[in-house]
Amino acid sequence: MTMVRLSDGLYVAASQITEVYVNPFGNGITVVTKDEVRHLYSTEQGEHAYAALERLVAEINAATSKD
């Protein structure tokens, strides 16, 4: 099981992630797990939300291809 870091102290199993999207105001990313829990993903300082989304999706895809 490969874990994905969402924020300081918060890691989620990549295989449990079902949805990832930019929040309606474009200021953050929400990650939804199979049990429908929503987590806020921490972007890097000054990083645009859509760039962070692409990076996170690539990380999730790479992690799930290993499992």
Secondary structure, 3 states (H helix, E strand, C coil): CCEEEEECCEEEEHHHEEEEEECCCCCCEEEEECCCCEEEECCCCCCCHHHHHHHHHHHHHHHHHHC
